[in-house]
């Protein structure tokens, strides 16, 4: 199966990642079937895509015809049966292992054996999820970055059982979406988050030790390493609870003290200072 044999992509989940992947597919001329349990969630997902396309029209990166064409390629449904026409299905549900396993087993029973199943997990073992299906060779990780329409990267994660043909098909699809794929072996955090989240954690240690103010730490990293946003402001965007959860996974999985979460990060999460979403994190919003 090559990328041009993928004409329809199924997506499970119409949240931030699901609707972003749907938009990326539709604007590249690939049909999408987006499935979620609630019609309200689907409506919200479609509205998000429409608003995102409107912003592209404002920036003159898309025409009104282009928007209509893209939206016409997205079919929203609450019925898993509608995924049967897809050659690839991407699971983009909430980051919860039990939920993902349940969805993947449901998909595995429904889809024809040649259909590839991908997961957009950012932290759960691809090998472990693959083993829950009867198509471990046709199972792979496709880790998109938020916001999906803007971010050029896709991490393609091979489980122990993923076949070369599956990897080649999914890599070609990522390229067809205008993304740059990097290939990663299955390990907690993959490449980007494995490096990024400990950097954020270290910034919390620097803050906690009183070495510099939050503003100066962020200014230092922005101006000294050319990052578009400092690590503490980025933590507020990601959510401090998410950063802490990721560090806890690394401690548990790698059994290495270098991943010890900063006590200040733990304290702030305990206080409910989770970042932008609560109006207060390292900074106040």
Secondary structure, DSSP 8 states (H G I E B T S, - for coil): --GGG--EEEEE--SHHHHHHHHHHHHTT-EEEEE-S-HHHHHHHHHHHHHHHHHHHHTTSS-HHHHHHHHHTEEEES-GGGGGG-SEEEE---S-HHHHHHHHHHHHHHS-TT-EEEE--SSS-HHHHHHTSS-GGGEEEEEE-SSTTT--EEEEEE-TT--HHHHHHHHHHHHHTT-EEEEEES-TTTTHHHHHHHHHHHHHHHHHTTSS-HHHHHHHHHHHH--SS-HHHHHHHH-HHHHHHHHHHHHHHH--GGG---HHHHHHHHHT--BGGGTBSSSB-
